[in-house]
Amino acid sequence: MSDEQNSVVRIDHALLAKLTNGLGDRKTVEKICGDFGQLYSVFLPDVFHSETGIGIEVSYVGFQSGLMRDLIAELGDTVSFSDGQLRNWCPNFVLACGSGFVIALMERMLGAEESMVQQPPERPLSDIELDLATMVFERIANVLRSGVNAPGSFEPLLERPHNAGDRPAPDPEAPLEYGATIRLAIDLGKVTSEIALIIPQRALLKTKVVVPKPKGQVAKNRQEWHDKLMEQVHRSQVTLEARIRLQTLALQTISRLAVGDVIPFEDKDDVKVQVRANGKDMYNCEFGRSGERYTVRVRDNVSTEDELIRHLIG
C-alpha cells in the first residue's frame, strides 16, 4: 500500500471518530484537560496530606491528543500503569505514575525525613513498591471520581499496577481509539515526578469537571494508610538465595573441572550458610536436610527488621 493510501486510511479514521464524538477539536479538549489539571492541583495534595501527613504539590503540565495506544507508549519505560473503569463514565481509562514518586513516598512512609529523601534514579518498581503504587492509584482514581460526578456514585475499579515493561502489547485487531493524556507534575520534597491520566475522548468530551471543596479527612486515616502499607510490605514475596563457601582450589584445577567432579564445602563440621535477598545478607544459617529436601537453619540475624524492610523495598 502506498504512503498516499496509508494517509487516506488515517484521515478516514479520524473523520469517523469526529463524526461519532470520539475525537474533539483541540480547543475543546484543551479546556477539559485544563479543568482536570485544576481538579488535581487543588484536590490531590489535600487527600495525600490528610491521609498521610505528607505534603505534596501537584501542577498541571499540559495535554496530548492522539491514539490511546500511542499516548501510553509515549509515557516511557519508567512509569507504572493501572487500567481502570468507572461505571456510567468510562470503561477503559488508564492511570500512570512515575517511579520516582512511588520510591520517594515509600521512603517517607517508612520514616525517612524529607531532607533525607533525594531524587531516585528512574527504574521499574519492585513488587513491594507496586503494592504501594496500588494505594497511590486508588487516591488518584478517587479524585477522578469526585470530579466527574458519574451517575450512581459508583467506585472506580482498578487493575493491579504494573511496570511499563510488563504491559501487554496492544491488540492489533482492537478498534483504534483516540484519547487525551493529562500530564501533571508531582513534587514530594526534593523529588519531582509525574502522574498522568489517559482518557478516551469519547468519555472526555462528555465530561464536565467539578472541583470539590478540599476537606481534611479524619486523623485515623493516616494510621490506616500506614497499617495497610506495612501489611502489604510484610505480605510481599521475597526471593532468597543461600551462599555456601566452598573449598579453595587452584585456578589450574578449576579450569579442568568436568561433569561429575566434586568440590567439597570449606567447613568440615556444621556448614555455614549466608542467606541474602536483593544482595543484602539477612541471616547466618547452618546447612542441613529435612526428609528429601535440603534446608538451612537460622542461627542469627545479620540486620534488624527495619533495615531489612528498607533494603528489600528497592
Buried (B, 14 or more C-beta within 10 A) or exposed (E): EEEEEEEEEEEEBBEEBBEEEBBBEEEEBBEBBBBBBEBBBBBBBBBBBBBBBBEBEBEBBEBBBBBBBBBBBEBEEBBBBBBBBBBEBBEBBBBBBBBBBBBBBBBBBBEBEBEEBEBBEBBBBBEBBBBBBBBBBBBBBBBBBBBBBBEEEEEBEBBEBBBBEEBEEBEEEEEBBBBBBBBBBBBBBEBBBBBBBBBBBBBBBEBEBEBEEEEEEEEEBBEEBBEBBEEBBEEBEEEEEBEBEEEEEEEEEEEEEEEEEEEEEEBEEEBBBBBBBBEBBBBBBBBEEEEEEEEBEEEEEBBEEEEBBBBBBB
